[in-house]
Each structure stands twice: as C-alpha cells, then as structure tokens.
Amino acid sequence: MKEPPGKTPAERLAQPFLRFLHTAASGGILLLIGAVLALAWANGPWGDSYVEVWKKTFLSFEFAGISIRHPLYWWINDALMVIFFFVVGLEIKREVLLGELSSARQAALPIAAAIGGMLVPASLYALLNQGGTGESGWGVPMATDIAFAVGILSLLGRRVPLALKVFLLALAIADDIGAVLVIAIFYTGDIAREGLLVIVAAFGYMVLLNRLHVRSPILYLAGGLVMWFGFVKSGIHPTAGGVLAAIAIPARQRIDIDDFLSISKDALGELEEDRNRGSDVLPSRIQRQALSRLDRATDQVELPIRRLEGALHPWVSYLIMPLFAFANAGVRIEAGLGAVFSHPVTLGIVLGLVVGKPVGIFLLSWIAVRLRLARLPSGVTWRSIIGAGCLAGIGFTMSIFIASLAFGGEQELLDKAKIAILAASLVSGLLGAGAILVSAGGAGGSRSSG
C-alpha cells in the first residue's frame, strides 16, 4: 500500500496546536482564557479603556441605502452571537430528528432534567428578588454552558461513562431550547411590524428552498442575512433568528449509502480504467468527470445540517465564544465583595446555579424515573446525575448573555450578575467534577431502571 506523502515542516510545527483544537475541552479552555483576560484588563491599570473599546467604539455598515451603526459590543452580542445560536439551532434540530431527543423514550429523562434545571433556579432567584430592582433577572440562572460542562467531562477522561456524557449533552441541548424560548418571549421589547414582515418573508424563502431540495449554502446565507436585518429592525433580539434559520436548513440526504457506494464504485472504476490507459500524470477529462461525480455524490449523501455544523463549530468554539467572553466578562471587582454577594441579584444567581441546578435536575429526573416515564441509562448512577447537575450549573456564556438582556440598562446590576455568574460557574465546575470522580471511584450509587 502506498504511503501518504510526508508532512511539511510547517505541518509538523502546527501539529501540537491542531491536537489541542481537536480535543473536546479546547473550546472551554479558550473561553476561560477570554474571561480571564477580560477580568485582567478591566481590573488593571488601563481598566477604563475596557469600556471605551467595547461600548464607545462604533462600527458602521452600509449597503443598498441601509445603514447600521453600533458599538463593537453590539456587533459581537447581536451579530456574531447569531452564528453561535445558529449552531445551537442546528444541534437542536439534529438531536430532535436523529439523536437523543428523537424518541419520547430517549428524550424523557434529559427533558425532565432540563425542566427541573430551569424551574428550580428561576424560582430561587424570583423568591429572593420579588419586587426588587433585579426582578427581571430570573432567567439568568436557568442557563447551561455546553462548552464548559462537556469540556470538564472530557478532561475527566474514561472515568466518565459515555452514557453520562450523552445525557449531559442532551440535557444541555434541551436547556438551550428553554433558554432560546425565554430570550424570545420574555426579553424582547416592542415589536415593529415592518421588521416582522421581513422576518416572515425571509423565513418563507428559506423554507421554500428546503422544499425544493436546494442545498446551496449561499442561497440560505442570503435568506439568513435578510432575516437578521428583519430581527434588528423588529425589536426582537437577533439571536432568535439564528435558531429560526437553522430550522429551515435541510436535514435529509439526497441519496442513501447504497446509492453512494454504487456511484463511488463506478467512478473509481472509471478512474482506474483511465489510469491503466496511461493517463496518470495529470487528471484527464475522464478522470475529472469521475472526480466530479464523486464530489456530487459526497455532497448528496451528507446531511446539510451536519456539514454546516461541522464547518461552523470551530469558528464558534475557537473565535466567537472566546471573543464574547473577552467583550463581556470584564467587570471591575471593587473592595467589599461581602456586600456584593449579599445583594439579592448576586445571591439569587449563585444559589440558582450552584444549588438550584443540581437539585432541580436530580428531583425531576427522579420523579420521571419513579413514574416510569424514563429510565437511567446503563452505567449512570444517581450520584453521577448529581454530578452532571452540578456541571449544568456552569452558566457562563448563556447566563452572561441573558444578564446583558435583563440588566442592559443598569450597569451596576449587570456587574453584580457577571461576578455572580463567574463565581457560581467556578464552584459548580469544581463540585461537578468532584461528584463525578467520587461516583466513578466505585462508591456505588444506586441505579434504577424504573
């Protein structure tokens, strides 16, 4: 068998970096680096410039008589984060159609856990902030950061059962569905009719492309950009448009595996036959035609949602989310943290994420199993469910995002919320990792199949 060509010096030098990027935890690590750099900047000698750069540096966009002018902070939160929510929407659609949420039996446990993990934290926060200035922040402790939670599980390695990783991923995706609904319904201002008409027209265009079996990403991108503009003008937060656009992306193959194998065998046979005739220096016309057939068959057998998810996921994990953390996590930490953590907003978020998440996830999971609506996956114990519940308390990206919507006009409350989110996410990560390690260490833990 012919060996593949050796790596160039540049490729060998890049190998350590590429290996890092291919680890499941790498996105969470870059996210953490972005947050640490933001905190260092905001609390360093040039702390005042943090706000100046992100909130007082404006960027304008003009096209066909349409002008949009906003600070850099807005372009990250209302434009780049739309791509993040688009990928979230693709993940949700894939799980609902093909994955752990595709059947009622499979979906029952993670959905029940996600509901508990949203209701209990929100209730704890609401009890502490009812009638207060921070009342609108009840959605902040409901969120789970997939990158950090799954990243920590990956760092724990083979000691974590695969079924637990699948459960946490399905739980986080169900949690994302709840977070998107909360943002769209409760954190949206007055709706402008003209923008809403643009949204409906753009979504209808994308659905029509889907029905006509059009698979060109450029045509869907055009519809998505128009939809984003409609959301900007409507008053509904544009990130909801990312999820809506994902719904319109095709999720079916044009050909099945058997057809793909048949086309591939024919094309490879043509390649070999033409090469045997001596055309092996450069691709001949026949070879180019065979390669073109292979290329079309590869495109038609692949699921468009998987292809887009695979193409965009590195950009989201390694650029957009760390940049979001860099632009949002920078909060000045003044003296008197005791007063900060005794504030109802801070206390509500910390208790919601650190206590409410694991309690709600465990409680609703236990009820679902006891009522025989669901069963624990093989190898997953109730102790590991508690550990996963603690990891789900890492709100970070989603929590900061919702806080920016809830307290956008009140900087003091927003700063308190960010401090609470950072502290609670750190504590939840440590508690979750510890609980899962104890569970994996053979301590037992009762398991029930319902």
JOMOTA-V403088 format. One record per backbone hydrogen bond with DSSP energy under -0.5 kcal/mol. CO is the residue of the C=O (numbers start at 1). NH is the residue of the N-H. Records with the same first field share a line. If there is no record, write none. Layout:
CO->NH ; NH
This chain:
8->12
9->13
10->14
11->15
12->15
14->18
15->19
16->20
17->21
18->22
20->23
23->26
25->29
26->30
27->31
28->32
29->33
30->34
31->35
32->36
33->37
34->38
35->39
36->40
37->41
38->42
39->43
40->44
41->44
44->47
46->49 ; 50
47->50 ; 51
48->52
49->53
50->54
51->55 ; 56
52->56
54->73
56->58
57->72
59->70
61->68
63->66
66->63
68->61
70->59
71->74 ; 75
72->76
73->77
74->78 ; 79
75->79 ; 80
76->81
79->82 ; 83
80->83 ; 84
81->85
82->86
83->87
84->88
85->89
86->90
87->91
88->92
89->93
90->94
91->95
92->96
93->97
94->98 ; 99
95->101
99->102
103->107
104->108
106->110
107->111
108->112
109->113
110->114
111->115
112->116
113->117
114->118
115->118 ; 119
116->120
118->122
119->123
120->124
121->125
122->126
123->127
124->128
125->129
126->130
129->132
132->135
134->137
135->138
136->139
137->140
139->142
140->143
144->146
145->149
146->150
147->151
148->152
149->153
150->154
151->155
152->156
154->157
156->159
157->160
159->161
161->164 ; 165
162->166
163->167
164->168
165->169
166->170
167->171
168->172
169->173
170->174
171->175
172->176
173->177
174->178
175->179
176->180
177->181
178->182
179->183
180->184
181->185
182->186 ; 187
183->187
190->192
192->196
193->197
194->198
195->199
196->200
197->201
198->202
199->203
200->204
201->205
202->206
203->207
204->208
205->209
206->210
207->211
208->212
209->214
210->213
216->220
217->221
218->222
219->223
220->224
221->225
222->226
223->227
224->228
225->229
226->230
227->231
228->232
229->233
230->234
231->235
234->192
235->189
237->240
238->241 ; 242
239->242 ; 243
240->244
241->245
242->246
243->247
244->248
245->248 ; 249
246->249
250->305
256->260
257->261
258->262
259->263
260->264
261->265
262->266
263->267
264->268
265->269
266->270
267->271
268->272
269->273
270->274
271->275
272->276
273->277
274->277 ; 279
275->278
278->280
284->288
285->289
286->290
287->291
288->292
289->293
290->294
291->295
292->296
293->297
294->298
295->299
296->300
297->301
298->302
300->254 ; 255
303->307
304->308
305->309
306->310
307->311
308->312
309->313
310->314
312->316
313->317
314->318
315->319 ; 320
316->321
319->323
320->324
321->325
322->326
323->327
324->328
325->329
329->331
332->334
336->339 ; 340
337->341
338->342
340->343
343->347
344->348
345->349
346->350
347->351
348->352
349->353
350->354
351->355 ; 356
352->357
355->359
356->360
357->361
358->362
359->363
360->364
361->365
362->366
363->367
364->368
365->369
366->370
367->371
368->373 ; 374
369->372
377->380
379->381
381->385
382->386
383->387
384->388
385->389
386->390
387->391
388->392
390->393
391->394
393->395
394->145
395->398 ; 399
396->400
397->401
398->402
399->403
400->404
401->405
402->406
403->407
407->410
410->414
411->415
412->416
413->417
414->418
415->419
416->420
417->421
418->422
419->423
420->424
421->425
422->426
423->427
424->428
425->429
426->430
427->431
428->432
429->433
430->434
431->435
432->436
433->437
434->438
435->439
436->440
437->441
438->443
439->442
443->445
446->382
448->376
